[in-house]
Structure formats: C-alpha cells, structure tokens
C-alpha cells in the first residue's frame, strides 16, 4: 500500500481525533482508514495509535507524526512548484472559513472559483473557530477581524466595518442612545467570541473604553445576532456585510456611528512555506476580484444613502 496514503490517513486520524471523522474528511470508507493504519503499524513494527473513544498517539506515534506532517507538507509544496509552470490549477485546496460571512457571500464565490478551475478539488470547512493551520492540515483560512501577530502570512481581501444597530421599533420604544455611557440603560445581544465578559469595547477620544450593556442574549452566531436585533430585542454590533441589506430594507438602523467598534479586515491567511503557491495566489486574487473595492455590501449602503 502507498506509504503516503498511510501517512495521510494517520495524520488525519490524529488531527481529527477519530477514524470516523478522518474517513469523512478524506472521502473514503472507515474500514479503508483502519486498514491503512494497521498496514502502517505492521510495516513499522510499532503501535502508533491507542484506539479508544478518541485516538491518541503513543510515544512512537508522536515522533512519527512530526515527520509525517513535515513530509506531507513538502510533498504538497513540490506539487505546487510544478503546478506553477502550468496554466491550469490541479490538486486539492483545503480551506477553513467563518460561517456567517460564508453563508451570505463566500459560498457562491467559491462555487464560481471551482468552476473556473475544474481540475482543482476544494475541501471547505465552515466554522467560526480559528483552526490551527500547522496542525490541522489546512492550506488556508479566511479570518475576520484584527489578526494577532503570528508566523502566518495574511493577505487582506477587504476592510471589515462594524456598526452598532437596532430595529426602528426598539429605538421608538426605548430611545436612541447618543453616547456610549447610555448603553447601560439598553438591552443588547453579545457575540461571545468577541465579548466573553459582557462588555462592549468602543473607540472614545482616540482610545478604547469598555461599556457594560444589559445582556439580552449571548450567541456565537452572527446571523442570530442580526435576527434578534431585527426582532426588536436590543442593540447589536454587526459587520456591515451582515447588516447592509437589513439597513437598506429598513429593518435595522445604525446608532452611535462615531463610536463604531473596529472590525479589522477580512483576510486570507496561510503558512509562510506556501507563500508562492499558485493555488493560494489564484484564490486570493479571485476573492478580491469578486468582492470588489469597496466591497459589494458597502456599495449597497452607499447607494442607499445617496438615494
């Protein structure tokens, strides 16, 4: 059996924690993954995985895993180097992307990208958590917001503007806040990935200050924040890529515009070793082309304001 197939299956089992999930992500049968691991251990003469509720590495497995990750990465880089000489992209591209942005914008764009490059196989995972590109075998991830310093390369796709908003009915019933200090008198929805302590951090006088709000709902889903705001439950901080259409339709209204929190950027991030990858270059160029500058949702808001 092909050694690289065995190594790929082994690494995927370690990264996902189970043979079942590894088989799902590899697009093969669970029995095939089990067979590859068994063949690998037989060839090595050593147990590399302890089977159980969750597959765990043995001491020998930890050593072998580190080598496998490096070897598979180098094989992928070698293939990319050859593909750079060809006009058509081939192979696979594994991408992680956030849920809220993907549902509204990224899914049709990635479908068009796949059509443009029919020989390129896309493997896309939608999840708001920050995946580990080094350990989880992703080629790239789409990240939204301020990026921490890291060893990853970041390519900015567009700015990610945030606004504070509420439904017209909520504002009619409870008043429109004029200063951040009035937020303590208002109900609000919190995005737990950004506001785990129940405070909103807003720019005030060239600095940042934190303000407590009356928590009406906590969620890790941007669409839930928006729907709660549209339903009149309170104030919400939303990215304009989510809120734009609701504002145009009169379902939401921006408040406290001078104190809108920073949203960072929408970026594609990838490992430094893949900086010259033609697949990633094609992906980032296509995203920039399709999203536009200014992005589609900001064009929608500008047209609404002008009208």
C-alpha positions in Angstrom: 0.0 0.0 0.0 1.2 3.5 -0.8 3.2 4.9 2.1 2.0 8.5 1.5 -1.7 7.3 1.7 -0.9 5.6 5.0 0.8 8.7 6.3 -2.0 10.9 5.2 -4.6 8.7 6.9 -2.5 8.6 10.1 -2.1 12.4 10.2 -5.8 12.9 9.6 -6.8 10.5 12.4 -4.5 12.3 14.8 -5.8 15.8 13.7 -9.5 14.8 13.9 -9.2 12.5 16.9 -11.2 9.7 15.3 -11.1 7.2 12.4 -14.7 8.0 11.6 -14.1 11.7 11.2 -10.8 11.1 9.3 -12.6 8.9 6.8 -15.3 11.6 6.3 -12.7 14.3 5.6 -10.6 12.0 3.4 -13.7 11.0 1.5 -13.1 7.3 2.0 -14.5 4.4 4.0 -13.8 4.0 7.7 -12.6 0.5 7.0 -10.1 1.8 4.5 -8.6 4.2 7.0 -8.4 1.4 9.6 -6.7 -0.8 7.1 -4.1 1.8 6.3 -3.3 2.4 10.0 -3.0 -1.3 10.5 -0.7 -1.7 7.5 1.4 1.2 8.7 1.9 -0.3 12.2 2.7 -3.6 10.7 5.3 -2.1 8.4 6.8 0.0 11.3 6.6 -2.9 13.8 5.3 -0.4 16.3 1.9 0.8 17.6 1.4 4.5 16.8 -2.2 5.0 17.9 -4.0 3.9 21.0 -7.6 3.1 19.9 -10.5 4.2 22.2 -13.2 6.8 22.3 -10.6 9.2 20.9 -7.5 8.0 19.1 -4.3 9.0 21.0 -0.7 9.0 20.0 1.8 6.6 21.5 5.3 7.8 22.2 6.5 6.3 18.9 3.4 7.8 17.2 4.3 11.3 18.4 7.7 11.0 16.8 6.3 9.6 13.6 3.5 12.2 13.4 6.0 15.1 13.4 7.9 13.5 10.5 4.7 12.8 8.6 3.4 16.4 8.9 6.7 17.7 7.5 6.9 15.2 4.7 3.3 15.7 3.5 3.8 19.4 3.6 7.0 19.1 1.5 5.2 16.8 -1.0 2.4 19.4 -1.3 5.0 22.2 -1.8 6.7 20.2 -4.5 3.5 19.6 -6.4 2.7 23.4 -6.1 6.1 24.2 -7.5 5.4 22.0 -10.6 1.9 23.3 -11.0 3.3 26.9 -11.1 4.5 26.1 -14.6 1.1 25.1 -15.8 -1.8 27.4 -16.9 -4.4 25.2 -15.1 -4.5 24.6 -11.4 -4.7 21.0 -10.2 -4.7 19.1 -6.9 -6.5 19.9 -3.7 -7.1 23.1 -1.7 -8.3 22.7 1.9 -9.8 25.9 3.2 -11.4 26.9 6.6 -13.9 29.8 6.6 -16.2 31.5 9.1 -19.9 30.6 9.0 -21.7 34.0 8.8 -19.6 35.5 6.0 -19.6 32.3 4.1 -23.4 31.8 4.0 -24.0 35.3 2.5 -21.0 35.8 0.3 -18.3 33.2 0.2 -20.3 30.1 -0.8 -21.3 31.5 -4.3 -17.8 32.9 -4.8 -16.1 29.6 -4.0 -18.5 27.8 -6.3 -17.5 30.2 -9.1 -13.9 29.6 -8.3 -14.3 25.9 -8.6 -16.0 26.3 -12.0 -13.1 28.5 -13.2 -10.6 25.8 -12.1 -12.3 22.5 -12.8 -9.2 20.4 -12.1 -8.8 21.9 -8.6 -10.5 19.9 -5.8 -11.8 22.1 -3.0 -12.2 20.9 0.6 -14.0 23.6 2.6 -14.9 23.6 6.3 -17.2 26.3 7.7 -16.6 27.0 11.3 -16.2 30.3 13.3 -13.3 28.9 15.4 -9.7 29.7 14.5 -8.3 26.4 13.1 -4.6 25.7 13.5 -3.2 25.7 10.0 0.0 24.0 11.1 -1.6 21.1 13.0 -4.9 20.6 11.1 -3.6 20.4 7.6 -5.5 23.3 6.1 -3.9 25.2 3.2 -5.5 28.5 4.2 -8.2 30.1 6.3 -10.4 33.1 5.9 -10.2 35.2 9.0 -12.3 38.2 10.0 -11.2 40.9 12.5 -7.9 42.0 14.0 -5.2 39.5 13.4 -2.7 38.7 16.2 1.0 38.5 15.4 1.8 35.1 14.2 4.0 33.1 11.8 1.2 33.1 9.2 1.1 35.3 6.1 -2.0 37.4 5.8 -3.5 38.7 2.5 -6.1 41.5 3.1 -9.2 40.9 1.0 -11.2 44.0 2.2 -11.9 46.0 5.3 -14.5 44.7 7.8 -16.5 47.6 9.1 -18.7 47.2 12.2 -21.7 49.2 13.2 -24.0 49.4 16.2 -27.6 49.0 15.2 -31.1 48.2 16.4 -34.6 47.9 14.9 -36.7 51.1 14.4 -39.3 49.6 16.8 -36.8 49.1 19.6 -35.5 52.6 19.2 -39.0 54.0 19.2 -39.8 52.2 22.4 -36.5 52.7 24.3 -34.9 55.8 22.7 -31.8 56.2 20.7 -28.5 56.3 22.7 -26.4 59.4 22.0 -23.3 58.5 23.9 -21.7 55.1 24.9 -22.4 56.0 28.6 -26.2 55.5 27.9 -25.6 51.8 26.8 -26.1 50.6 30.4 -29.7 51.6 30.0 -30.2 49.5 26.9 -30.6 45.8 26.2 -28.1 44.2 23.8 -27.0 41.0 22.3 -23.5 39.8 22.8 -21.2 37.9 20.4 -19.4 35.5 22.7 -16.3 35.2 20.5 -15.8 38.9 20.8 -17.4 39.9 24.1 -17.0 37.0 26.5 -17.1 39.3 29.6 -20.4 41.1 28.7 -18.7 44.4 27.8 -18.5 46.4 24.6 -15.2 47.9 23.8 -15.6 51.1 21.7 -13.3 53.9 20.4 -13.6 57.0 22.5 -11.3 60.1 22.3 -8.6 58.3 20.3 -8.6 55.4 22.8 -10.6 52.3 23.7 -13.1 52.2 26.6 -15.3 49.3 27.8 -19.1 49.7 28.5 -21.5 47.3 30.1 -24.8 46.6 28.5 -27.9 44.7 29.6 -27.3 41.3 28.1 -30.5 40.1 26.4 -28.9 37.3 24.5 -25.4 35.6 24.1 -24.6 33.7 20.9 -21.6 32.7 18.8 -23.6 33.1 15.6 -23.7 36.4 13.7 -27.0 35.6 11.9 -28.6 35.0 15.3 -27.4 38.5 16.5 -28.9 40.1 13.4 -32.2 38.3 13.6 -32.5 39.2 17.3 -31.8 42.8 16.5 -34.4 42.8 13.7 -36.9 41.3 16.1 -36.5 44.3 18.4 -34.7 42.6 21.3 -32.0 45.3 21.6 -28.8 46.7 20.2 -26.2 44.6 18.4 -22.7 45.1 16.9 -22.8 43.7 13.4 -20.4 43.6 10.5 -21.8 45.6 7.6 -21.5 42.5 5.4 -24.4 41.1 7.5 -26.3 44.3 8.3 -26.3 46.1 4.9 -29.4 44.5 3.4 -31.4 44.8 6.6 -30.5 48.6 6.8 -31.5 49.1 3.2 -34.8 47.2 3.9 -35.5 49.4 6.9 -35.3 46.5 9.4 -32.2 47.9 11.2 -30.9 51.4 11.9 -27.4 52.4 12.8 -26.8 54.3 16.1 -23.7 55.7 17.8 -21.9 56.0 14.4 -18.9 57.9 15.8 -18.3 55.1 18.3 -18.5 52.2 15.9 -16.0 49.5 17.0 -13.1 48.4 15.0 -13.7 45.5 12.7 -10.2 44.8 11.3 -10.1 43.1 7.9 -11.3 40.1 6.0 -8.1 38.3 5.3 -6.8 35.0 3.8 -4.1 33.5 6.0 -1.7 30.7 5.2 1.7 29.3 6.2 4.9 31.1 5.1 6.0 27.9 3.3 3.1 28.3 0.9 3.7 31.9 0.0 4.5 31.0 -3.6 1.6 28.6 -4.0 -0.2 29.3 -7.3 -3.4 27.8 -5.9 -3.4 30.3 -3.0 -2.5 33.2 -5.3 -5.4 32.3 -7.6 -7.8 32.1 -4.6 -6.8 35.4 -3.1 -6.9 37.2 -6.4 -10.3 35.7 -7.2 -11.7 36.7 -3.8 -10.5 40.3 -4.2 -12.0 40.4 -7.7 -15.4 39.1 -6.8 -15.8 41.0 -3.5 -14.7 44.3 -5.0 -13.2 47.5 -3.7 -15.2 48.9 -1.9 -16.9 45.5 -1.2 -20.3 44.7 -2.5 -22.1 45.4 0.8 -20.5 48.8 1.2 -21.6 49.7 -2.4 -25.1 48.7 -1.4 -25.0 51.0 1.7 -23.5 53.9 -0.3 -26.3 53.6 -3.0 -28.9 53.6 -0.2 -27.5 56.7 1.5 -27.3 58.5 -1.9 -30.8 57.6 -2.7 
